[in-house]
Amino acid sequence: MDLLPQWTEKADKRGLDPLGIQNSGVLLYQALLPGISNVTLRMRYYCYYCWVSETYARSGASDDFEAWRTWLRKAEALYALVAAYAEETGVGGTEWANGRLAVDKKVIDFAAAASTDRSQKLYLRQALGVFGGAYFSQMEEMGLFTYNKHGIQVATRELGKRAATLFADAIGPDVAKLLRKKIADASVSARELERLSPIAPSEIDEDGAEREFYEMLLFAEGDTASENAHSRSASLRLVLHTARAIEAAPGPEDVRWHLFDVPADPLPAELEAQRLNWEVYNCQDLMQVAAASLLAWALSLLNSADGGLPILEIRAQVVDELTSQSELGFAGSWREFRSRNVRETYDFRETWNQITNWRGAPDEKAMAAVQLMAALHQRTLDRPDLADRINRGFPLRGMAHSLRTELNWLASEEDQTVIEKIADYMIERVVRRHSWVAMQKLRRQRDYTFLFEVRDGRLIYLKNYQPVATTPRLMPAIQFLEDIHLLNEDGPTSRALPLLEAAA
């Protein structure tokens, strides 16, 4: 009997969270850097969009949404051309723009590319472009944008209009006039692109009011700032602390691991509280890639068996493999195993790199994942502050799984051998869990994300899975700090020092 659904077409979708654990980490990092997302790549867009909105409103704008969308898309297409001409990154549509610049030597007419006609070569296919797909929600969070009564996104009366004015002042009246005309005309020459270069993302004046505005926007000031603003400010200061410690502009991995351990020199209370939040996030991500490694192992077992395997046979093979790894201490109880896991010298980062690397056999990664889960369990037992933050940060009940739910499961029946405990985990928390998660996606989203199928009581391999870390908005956050001259290749600039001292 074939249990593959017959009532719908099977779409080829992998599913980004096959065990339903990743989302708990996503929700946490969203709270750590609100107002910035993984696709808000350059700081200057925040003022540019406000200027685009205000200019539209002052030019006898129509209340028709299509008219606003057309204006917005032309503004984005032109910005992509300017950025491509200046050889800058982080601007949506530059792939299209580079192609046009390569063939159109004199004048580029971009009206068709800025339309929503799918028969044309569009700068971007998203109906509301980069603005709708990436920036609007974050600018709304920061108080720069809202909706008017006609459902059109508009710059807010205070902060948004101020941002628009600062952008206009920064580029000057002549460039602003040319920019407005070129958006309306939907055509631009190479000479005009050169004249428009002051609007490029990297052209924020180091000593200008526009730069100061961005700093004010990113870093909370005073008691009136919202909780989200304080959280963003604390995270950005921690990025600067990391940069100072390594004496360079950090990458996301540098920040992750610098904030993972309690620092030798205590941080101010507010920053230590936020550092602990980042540690919890990293522990959550470690747990989810460990569980994903066990899923990848289960899939490899299915892939190696012609005709699939019944669940009991999967469990038996897991037991056999764990039993063969006697040197790892799997024959002892879970309590003995996690307490014996070397605490101070256990290298979380090395295991992380091993598991998330595309190279390596699934069974080898699974053995490392078991040790990682034990190390995480022991870490929370050794650190009451960490355990308390985990308990406050993640719900124990409900359908979502998280670091807390997995630790709670591991803490039950600790007298079980590691072999029996992990064999049970593989079946209950990995194999059956994936089947349940995939079924929910099929029911609610009509997405077929099963990595195996059930046929005649046997699980049949469909696709493999590589553990994937979440991306906690750190790359754009670092880029923003560079855009506004607070970071460079040597670490924090002199302009960043007051921000570091203010947190001291």
Secondary structure, 3 states (H helix, E strand, C coil): CECCCCCCCCCCCCCCCCCCCHHHHHHHHHHHCCCCCCCCCCCCHHHHHHHHHHHHHHCCCCCCHHHHHHHHHHHHHHHHHHHHHCCCCCCCCHHHHHHHHHHCCCEEECCCCCCCCCCCCCCCCCCCHHHHHHHHHHHHHCCCEEECCCCCEEECCCHHHHHHHHHHHHHCHHHHHHHHHHHHHCEEEHHHHHHCHHHCCCCCCCCCHHHHHHHHHHCCCCCCCCHHHHHHHHHHHHHHHHHHHHCCCCCHHHHHHHCCCCCCCCCCHHHHHHHHHHHHHHHHHHHHHHHHHHHHHHHHHHHCCCCCECHHHHHHHHHHHHHHCHHHCCCCEHHHHHHHCCCCCCCHHHHHHHHHCCCCCHHHHHHHHHHHHHHHHHHHHHCHHHHHHHHHHCCCCCCCCCHHHHHHHHHCCCCCEHHHHHHHHHHHHHHHHHHHHHHHHHHHHCCCCCCEEEECCEEEECCCCCCCCCCCCHHHHHHHHHHCCCEECCEECHHHHHHHHHCC
